[in-house]
Amino acid sequence: MTTDAGASPLDVRIDALKGGSAELSQYAGQAVLVVNVASKCGLTPQYTGLEKLQERYAAQGFTVLGVPCNQFLGQEPGTAEEIAEFCSATYGVSFPLTEKVEVNGAERHPLYERLVGFADAEGHDGDIRWNFEKFLIGRDGSVVARFSPQTEPEAAEVVAAIEGQLG
């Protein structure tokens, strides 16, 4: 794994779900919760909590960034259009979504190259374990927290970490 430890994940180029650059640099100075998402996963209902975080904190300089990934049992098989329609129609998602990428292995997207070295509270670092693993990027552009896929978006520790970046 090659990473530039001093570089912010927000310096990486990644495309938006519907094409063109997602321009992560636009989030500089904000707190960003990066989540690898999937439409056909047992954890997919977490979209509800992610959207609630977006609605609650967006005006304070926060965004959720959904990153579709099909690496876990093929649980995000759709096209960009299908993913966008599912997220909008089923969960009312208003937060940005990137192109579908790989988060593990030889084809791991550079965004995840810069995220996976950060350990969660239990000490897990390295490969993404499943859909809906969460990384909080602080206002300074560095990774400040990592949460397991099973941690609900509105869990106390996630909310505290977000509010800590916004306060």
PLY file of the C-alpha trace (Angstrom):
ply
format ascii 1.0
element vertex 167
property float x
property float y
property float z
element edge 166
property int vertex1
property int vertex2
end_header
0.00 0.00 0.00
1.43 3.34 -1.00
0.19 6.37 0.83
1.28 9.93 1.24
0.80 10.32 4.98
0.79 14.12 4.81
-1.76 14.35 2.05
-5.42 14.88 2.73
-7.96 12.41 1.37
-9.69 15.50 -0.02
-6.77 16.01 -2.43
-7.68 12.82 -4.31
-9.44 12.91 -7.66
-12.62 10.86 -7.81
-15.59 11.19 -10.13
-19.14 11.95 -9.08
-21.71 9.19 -9.49
-23.32 10.96 -12.43
-20.01 11.78 -14.12
-17.43 14.54 -13.93
-15.20 15.27 -10.98
-16.61 15.04 -7.47
-14.17 17.85 -6.60
-13.45 16.75 -3.06
-11.39 19.91 -2.59
-14.69 21.80 -2.28
-15.03 20.22 1.17
-11.76 21.69 2.48
-12.45 23.31 5.85
-15.50 21.11 6.43
-16.02 17.83 8.24
-16.73 14.94 5.86
-18.03 11.47 6.74
-16.86 9.11 3.97
-18.91 5.90 3.80
-18.65 3.00 1.36
-22.30 2.32 0.54
-24.31 -0.44 -1.10
-27.96 -0.76 -2.11
-28.51 -4.46 -1.42
-26.87 -4.94 1.97
-28.35 -5.73 5.35
-26.84 -2.43 6.49
-28.45 -0.41 3.66
-31.04 1.09 6.06
-28.10 3.12 7.44
-28.82 5.48 4.55
-31.62 6.85 6.76
-29.22 7.80 9.54
-26.66 9.17 7.09
-29.31 11.42 5.56
-30.37 12.59 9.03
-26.75 13.55 9.79
-26.59 15.41 6.48
-29.77 17.33 7.23
-28.77 18.07 10.83
-25.21 19.30 10.23
-24.89 20.46 6.60
-25.43 24.13 7.48
-22.56 23.88 9.99
-19.97 22.77 7.43
-20.50 19.01 7.27
-21.30 16.53 4.54
-21.69 12.81 4.16
-19.89 11.46 1.08
-21.27 8.15 -0.14
-18.86 5.94 -2.08
-20.63 3.02 -3.79
-18.69 -0.23 -3.78
-19.57 -3.66 -5.17
-16.74 -5.63 -3.51
-18.79 -7.23 -0.74
-20.91 -10.08 -2.12
-21.89 -7.95 -5.13
-24.24 -5.83 -3.02
-23.95 -2.73 -5.22
-24.49 -4.17 -8.72
-26.37 -1.24 -10.25
-25.37 1.33 -12.81
-24.78 4.93 -11.74
-28.34 5.77 -12.76
-29.80 2.83 -10.82
-27.80 3.71 -7.70
-28.84 7.37 -7.87
-32.50 6.46 -8.38
-32.46 3.94 -5.50
-30.83 6.39 -3.08
-33.16 9.22 -4.01
-36.42 7.29 -4.22
-35.88 4.91 -1.29
-33.98 7.06 1.21
-34.28 10.66 -0.03
-30.50 10.95 -0.13
-29.34 14.52 -0.63
-25.66 14.03 0.13
-23.14 13.58 -2.69
-22.29 10.17 -4.12
-19.11 9.30 -5.98
-18.49 6.84 -8.76
-18.47 3.15 -7.81
-14.95 2.14 -6.73
-12.98 -0.66 -5.14
-12.00 -0.04 -1.52
-9.74 -3.09 -1.05
-7.17 -4.99 -3.07
-4.89 -4.15 -5.95
-7.45 -1.81 -7.53
-8.18 0.10 -4.30
-9.10 3.68 -5.15
-6.53 6.30 -4.02
-9.15 7.83 -1.70
-9.19 4.60 0.29
-5.39 4.34 0.11
-5.42 7.48 2.25
-8.12 6.26 4.62
-7.34 2.63 5.49
-4.21 3.36 7.52
-6.31 5.03 10.22
-7.41 2.75 13.06
-10.84 2.73 14.70
-11.37 2.76 18.49
-10.83 -1.02 18.61
-7.50 -0.71 16.79
-8.66 -2.03 13.40
-6.86 -0.50 10.46
-6.19 -1.74 6.97
-8.79 -3.30 4.70
-12.39 -2.20 4.77
-14.40 -4.91 6.56
-17.80 -4.45 4.91
-20.22 -1.95 3.42
-20.91 1.17 5.50
-17.49 1.52 7.13
-17.19 5.20 8.07
-14.27 7.64 8.14
-14.52 11.17 9.49
-12.27 13.72 7.87
-11.79 16.80 10.02
-11.84 20.43 9.02
-8.04 20.30 8.64
-8.36 17.57 5.98
-6.96 14.74 8.10
-8.72 11.52 9.09
-9.87 11.91 12.70
-12.09 8.88 13.29
-13.04 5.50 11.85
-16.17 3.53 12.68
-17.07 -0.08 11.97
-19.78 -0.94 9.45
-22.12 -1.99 12.26
-21.85 1.38 14.01
-25.06 3.25 13.24
-24.57 6.72 11.71
-26.44 8.35 14.59
-24.54 6.45 17.30
-23.33 8.65 20.15
-19.66 8.20 19.24
-20.23 9.23 15.62
-22.30 12.28 16.59
-19.71 13.30 19.21
-16.89 13.04 16.67
-18.80 15.11 14.11
-19.78 17.74 16.67
-16.17 17.83 17.87
-15.12 18.90 14.38
-17.89 21.46 14.04
-17.60 23.06 17.48
0 1
1 2
2 3
3 4
4 5
5 6
6 7
7 8
8 9
9 10
10 11
11 12
12 13
13 14
14 15
15 16
16 17
17 18
18 19
19 20
20 21
21 22
22 23
23 24
24 25
25 26
26 27
27 28
28 29
29 30
30 31
31 32
32 33
33 34
34 35
35 36
36 37
37 38
38 39
39 40
40 41
41 42
42 43
43 44
44 45
45 46
46 47
47 48
48 49
49 50
50 51
51 52
52 53
53 54
54 55
55 56
56 57
57 58
58 59
59 60
60 61
61 62
62 63
63 64
64 65
65 66
66 67
67 68
68 69
69 70
70 71
71 72
72 73
73 74
74 75
75 76
76 77
77 78
78 79
79 80
80 81
81 82
82 83
83 84
84 85
85 86
86 87
87 88
88 89
89 90
90 91
91 92
92 93
93 94
94 95
95 96
96 97
97 98
98 99
99 100
100 101
101 102
102 103
103 104
104 105
105 106
106 107
107 108
108 109
109 110
110 111
111 112
112 113
113 114
114 115
115 116
116 117
117 118
118 119
119 120
120 121
121 122
122 123
123 124
124 125
125 126
126 127
127 128
128 129
129 130
130 131
131 132
132 133
133 134
134 135
135 136
136 137
137 138
138 139
139 140
140 141
141 142
142 143
143 144
144 145
145 146
146 147
147 148
148 149
149 150
150 151
151 152
152 153
153 154
154 155
155 156
156 157
157 158
158 159
159 160
160 161
161 162
162 163
163 164
164 165
165 166
